[in-house]
């Protein structure tokens, strides 16, 4: 079905900027040039985070007493960067005994569970600090406190009705927290904790040589990879992190990941972190153990390259699994209960042969193809099903799951997440009932307009050039809720062929122009039917044997103008 073209509307005048920049930033709600100042002095103060003083006080006492600190992480890129950040940052600030532990997602699942606390006992911690998890770990925190451990939770996920009884909780989304940016990733929260600790140390006369800004490469990677909204505060963190990567001041392991991805560190941008580095780091957590990724980020040059090569192999394996699962999931979505996909609002899919480490990616792909909130389940332990949910605008997926759980006690064993992504566990026997209830809940949230497949663009370009491509790339760290510009235009298709079995390679020429451009339509395994078509595309720079040229990355074809 052709998608309808919707062009963003400029909301504010920004007269001091060049026309293209004015249009793009105004389209994204920027009201003044001050919002484009990405210097560190513009960051919100860590003092605005609730409980930050208590958390810092506990860390100060623990470090002074030479006690053991155990970081308990999560098994994605945000969790890996958060863990590497706190381990290396605390060591740099004088902590002598810092170790980490990440739950095996296939045995223990997500968060600080009672079971993982029992595993943690082997490391004899005095203090447990969670990163990117913990806000829903009621039982795990209770178990840890009963064993005499102090617990600091650093998290960014939305809390439930009850908070765990930790010694301190640092989470901008907890009740009563006045921190203005609610969109910090887990790694952003961890970074703020370290900056507050360093500030307190200096105030109390403790000598501190570490410049924590040099850890912003990890903050940039984790923030981009976790797809949190890129508000002004997050854009500062990412922009400064990318500047340090380009300037040669990043972790050796991160440079190894860039090298294995075929990227030049001097020109890295947010798209590279999102689509090249992040997936390679995530592959460890999806298929094996995220500790491989954490060790890569903590490693020296030689060790980092070896670990990056291992992550590369895992990512290739992940791609194969994803392709197989995606084909099966698409067919299942089309055939589910013999109902046409247009008659389903909330899609729920399950296959006993699917891998729970890849269900999140598959849910994203299905959501993108059908523009429906999607939950994909894979088998867990015993009769449990582990699910990953992805949503569309108009349905807050965590709140939707909360509504289902509240009205149907015992149906969902556990869940947590954000507006656009969540994880959950149900019993196998509840699958059909859950499928019906999720579809009903999605219908309650979403209108016919919400379900329309539209392509949102920034309009047409007067010209396509390498200079403009570079300018767009350098304008800002693009990301969730501050999206990379997408343009539209009428093109003639001069040539097209399938490459790599699943991508469409094109040679296109603007109807109003003379020059032809290479274009790539990722995950499109069939040819375009029309010789003349309206394309939505992003600008990219293709580098080959020392030369550079403009390449178009096609987002949609055969668009119908509204």
N, C-alpha and C positions, 0 to 999 in steps of 0.2 A: 504494500500500500504506500503510495507517495506521501512524503511528509510535507506539512505545511510550513512555509517560511514566515518567521516572525522576526522583525528587526528590533534590536534594542533601541530605546529612546533616550536621548540625552536629557538628563535631569537638571543639570546646573551649567552655568557658563563659567569657563575657565580661561579667560581672555589672555593670560600671560603665557599660555602654552601654544606650541605649533598646532595647526588644525587637526592632524590625525591624532595626536596625543590628547588634545582637548576632547575629541569625539570619544575615544576609547575610555578615558578615565571618567568622563561625564556619564557614559553608558553604564559604568559600574558604581555610580552613586558618589563619586568623589566630589566633595563640595568646595575644597580649596587646595591650593598647592601645598599647604602645610601637611596634608595627609599623604603627600608623596615624599616627605622627609623621613628617610629610613635610618637616621643616626641613632645610636644606642641611648642617647640622652632623652629620646622620645618614648622609651619603654615605660610602661606602668611600674610603679614602685612595688617591690615584693612585700612591703609592709601592709599592703592592702589585702593580702591573702590571710584569711582566717586561720588561726592556729599556727602561723608561721613562727611566731616567737617561741611557742612551746616546743615545736619541732627542733628549732635551732638550739634551744637550751638543752634538750635531751642529747643532741649530737655533740654539743660542746662538752657536756659531762662525760659522755661515752669516750670521746677522743682523749680527754684529759686523764681518764682512768685507764687508758690503754685496753679498753674492752673490745670484744669482737662484734663487728657489724656484719649482718648478712642481708644482702639485697635480694629480694624475691621479685622476679620479673615476669614478663609476658612473652608469648612466643610469636610476636610479629616484629616488624621493623621498628615501630615506635617503642615496644618493649625492649628490643635489643639495644637501640641507641640510648634509651633511658638508663638501662643497666650499665652499659659501657661508660656513660657519662658519670654516674654516681660512683662506680668503682674507681675510675681513674681520678675523678675530681676530689673525692674524699681522701684518697691516698695523697694527692698533691697538697691537700690542706692539713696533713699531719696524722691522719688515721693510720695506725700501724697494721690493723687486722681487718681487712675488708674482703669479703668473699661474696659470691652470688649463687643463686639457685633459681632455675627456671623449671616449672612443672612440665613433665612430659605430657603433651596435650592428649595423647592417646591413652594414658593411664590415669592421670589425675584431673585432666580438664583445666579450666581457667581459674586463676586467682589463688589467694591464700586460703586453701582448704585445710581442714583438720588433718587430712592425709599428708599434705605437703609439709605441714608443721612437724609431723612425726619424722619425715625425712630430714627436715632441717635440724632436728635434735642431734644428728650425727656430727654437725658442724659446731655444736655448742655455742650458739650465738647469745650475746647479752642483749642485742638490739636487732630487731627485724625491721627493715624499711622496704615497703612495697613500691614498685614503680609501674605505672600504667595499669594498676589493678588494686583491689582491696576495698573499694567503697561498698561492695556488697558481700564482703567476706565476714559475716557475722560469726559463724561457727569457728572459722579458722583463727580469727583474732581472739575469740574467747579461749580457745585451746592454747594459743601462744601465751596469753596472759596468765592462764592457770599454771603453766609451766615456769612462770617467773620471767618471761621475756618481755622487754619493752617493745612496743610496736608503734612505728610511724607509718601512716598511709599517705602515699602521694599518688594521686589518681586524677583523672579528668572525666571519667564516665559519670553518667547521671545516677544519683543515689536513689535507693528505694525508700520506703516509708520509715525504715529504721536504719540508723547508722551503727557500725561496729564500735565496740568500746575500746578503741585504740587510745594510746597515750596522746597522740596528736594526729589530726587529719588535715592534710593540705590538698584541697581540691576546690577550684574556683566555682564549681557547680553545687557545692554543698549549701544547705540552707544557712543564711546569715553571712555568707561571704560577699564582701563588697568589691572584690577585684573586678574591674570593668570588663576585661576580656574573658568571656566564658568559653572561648574557643581554643584555649591552650591544648596542645597535645600532651601526652604523658611526659615526653622528653622536655617540653617547655616548663611543666610544673617542677620537674627534677632540677632543671637549670635555675629556676627561681629559688629553690631551696638552697642550692649551693651558693648563689650570690648573697642571700641573706646570711648564711653561715660565715662566709668570708667577711662581710661587713661587720658582723658582731665580733669576729676575731680581731679585726683591726681596731674596733672601738675599745676592746679590752686589752690592747697592747700585745696581742699575739702576732709574731712575725709571720707574714704570709707573702710568699713571692709569686704564687700562681696568679696568672691573668686568666680569669674564667672565660673571657671573650674568646680565647683560643679553643674553647670547646664548642663554639657555635656551629662548627661543621656538623657535629652530631645532631644538634638541635634542628638545623635546617633539614637534614636528611629525614629525621624522624617525623618532623612536622609535615613535610610534603608527603611522605609515604603513608601517613595515617589519614590523609585526605580531610583534615579539619578545615573549617572555614578560614580563609586568609584575610582576617581582619587586619587593621593597621598594625597592631602589636605583633601578630604573627609574621606579617610582611617584613617588619624590622628584623626579627630573629632570623628569618630565612635569607633576607638580603645580605645581612652581615655575615651569616654563615657561608653563603656562596662567595662573598668577597674574600673570605679567608681561604676557601678551597682554591680559588683562582690564584691567590697570592702565595701558595705553597705552605700554608700554615694549618693543614688538616692532618688527620690521622693517617699513618702509612697504609693501614688496612683499607681506608676509604679510597686512597689513591689506587690501591691494588684493584678494588672493585671497579673504579673508573677505567683502569687499563684493560681489565678483562672484558669490559663492555665496549671497548674500542672508542672511548671518549677522551678528549683532550681536557685536562683539568683547568687550563687557562681560560676555557670557553664554556665551562659547564653552566647549565641553567636549571631552573626548576623542573622543566620537562625531562631533562636527563635524569635527575634524581627520582622523579616519579615513575618513569617507564623503563629505566635501565638499571639503576643502582638498587632502588627499593625492592623490585621483584627478585633480584638475586639474593638479597639479604633475607627476604621473606621465605624463599624456597627452603631454607634450612628448617624453619619452624613448621612449614607445611608438611614436609616429607620425612624429616629426621629429627634434628634437635637444634633449636635456635642458638644453643651454646656455640655452635660453629660460627655463626654470624657475630656473636659477641666477642669471641676470641679473635676473629678477623679484625674487628674494630679496635681491639686492645693490642694487637700484634705489632711487631717491628716490620720492616720492609719485606724481608725474605719470608718470614712466617705468614705475613699478610697475603702475599702473592700465592703461596701454596693453598691457603684457606680460601682465597677468592676463586681459585681454579676448582676447588671442591664445590663451592657454592654455584659456580657456573654449570657444573655437571648436574647438580641437583635441579637447577632451574630448567635445564633442557628436559630432564625427566618430568618435571612439573608441567611443562608445556604439552608433552605427549599425553599425560593423564588428563589435562584440562581439555584438550581437543576431543578425546574419546568421550569424556563425560558430557561435554557441551553438545556433541551430536546427539547423544542419547537423551539428554535433558530437553533439547529442542523438540525432538520427535515425541517425547512423552508429554510435553506441554501441549502440542498440537492434538494429540490423541486422547488426552486425559478425560476419562469418563465419556468419550465420544462427543465432547462439547467443543465447539470452535473456540479458539483462543480469545476472540472478541467478546465471548460471553463469560469469560473469567476476569475477575478484577484482582483478586489475590491468588497468586500461583504458588502451590506447594508441590514439590517434587521429591521423590525418594527412589533409590535403587540400592539393592543390597550389595552390589559390587562397587559402589562409589567410595572414594577415599575422602575421609573427613578433613584432611588437610587442604583440599582443593575446593570444597563446597562454596566457600566465600567467593572465589573467582568465578565459578560457574554461575552462582546466583547473580553476580554483576552482569555477566554476559547475557543471561536470559532476560534480566530486567531491561538491559539496553535494547535487545532485539524486539521485545514485545511491549515495552513501556508499561510494565505492570510491577507492583511490589512482589518480590519473589523470595521464597524460602526453599533452600535445598538441603535435604537431609542425607546423612550417611550413617551406617551402623556404628554404634559405640560399644561400650562394654555391656555384656549380658543382653538385655532386651531394650537398651536405651538407643535413641536416635539423636545424633548431634546435628544441629541445624545452623545454618548461617543465613541471615536475612539481609536483603538490600531493598531500599524503597525508592520512591519517586517523590517529587515535590507534591505536597498536599497530605502526605501520610507520615506521621512521626512514628517510626517503626517500634521504638522502645515503648512509647506510650500505648500503641495499639496492642502490643503483647501484654502489657500490664493490665489493660482493660480485659483481655481474654482471660488472663490468669485470675483476676479478681472475681469475675463472674462464673468461673469454672474451676473451683478449688481442686488442686491435684492434677490438673490437665498438663500444666507446664512445670517440670521439676525445678528448673532454674533458667534465668534469662538475664540479659543486661546489654547495654549498648547506647547508641546515639539516635538522633533523628533519622539518619539515612542508613544505618547499619547496626545489626545486633546479632547476638548469638543466643541459642536456646537449646534446651534438652527436654525431650518428651519420651514417654514410653511407647514402644512400637505399637501396642494395642490401641493407642490413642490417635494414631496417624489420621485415619479417615475423619474422625470427629474434629480433630484440629484443622484439617484441610477445609472443611465446611465453615467452621467458625472464623478462620482467617479470611476466607472469601467474604463472609458476611461483614466482618469488621472493616475490610478494605472498602466495601460498598458504602459503609456508613461514613467513611472519611472522604472518599473521592467523588468528584463530580464528573460528568461527561467531558467537560472542558479539561479537567486534570488528566484524563486518559487519552486526550488527543496527542498524536505524535507530531511534535513540532520541532523545527530546527531554528534555534535562536542565533542570529548573526549580528555583526556590527555593520552590515550594509556592504556596498560595493567599494572596491578600490579604484581610484582613477588610473593607477598604474601598478604593475607588479615589478619589483626590482630587488636586487640584492641589498641595496641600501635600506629599503623599507623593511625587508625581512630582518635585518640586523637591528634596526630601530625598535621594531615590535618585540624582538627577543630581549632587548636590554631595558625596556621601559619599566618593568616591575617583576617581582617574583609572582608569576601567575599561579593560581591554584583554585581549590574549592571556594565557591562564592565570590571569587575574583578571577573569573575564568580567562584563560588565554584567548585572545581575539580570534574569532571565526568570521570570515568574509564570505560573500556570495557573489555569483556572477554567471553569465551565460557563456558556455564554452562549446567549441567543436571538438569532438573526439577524433583525433587523427590516427591513433593506434591504441590497442589494448591487448593485454595478455595476462594470464594467471601465472604468478611466480610463487615458489615455495608452497605450492598446492592450496594456499588459502588467502593470498593477497592479490589484488588487482593492480597491475602496473599500467599507467596511462601516459599518453602524450596528448596534451590538450592545448588549444589555442583560444584565447578570448575572442568572442564574436567581433568585438570592436577593435581588435589588435592584430598585429602581424607576427609577433614572436610566440613560439610554442614553448611549453613548459612540461617537464616531467612531473608526474603526480603518482601518488600511491594511495590506494584505498585498502587499509588494513582490514583483515578478517572478512573480505568480500571475495567469495570463491566462484563468482559467475560474472559474465561480461555485461556491460551496459547495453540496453536494447536500442537506445536512441543515439544518433550521431550528434545531435544538438541537445544539450542538457544544461539545466541549472545546477551548479555545484555549490556546496558549502565546503569551505576549506580553511586550513591553517597554513601559515607560511613557515617553511622550513629551509634550512641551509644544507645543501648536500656538498660534502667534501670528498674529493676523489683525486688522488695523486697530486696533492698540493694546490688544486684549483677548487673554487667554490662557485656554486650556482644555486638558483632558487628552485626549490621543490615544493609542490603543493601536497599537503596531507588532506585527503578528501574525507570529510565527515559524513556527507550525504550527497546523493545524486538524484536527478529527476524530481527536484523539489517543486512544489506547487506554490506560487506566490499568492499570498492572501489578498 
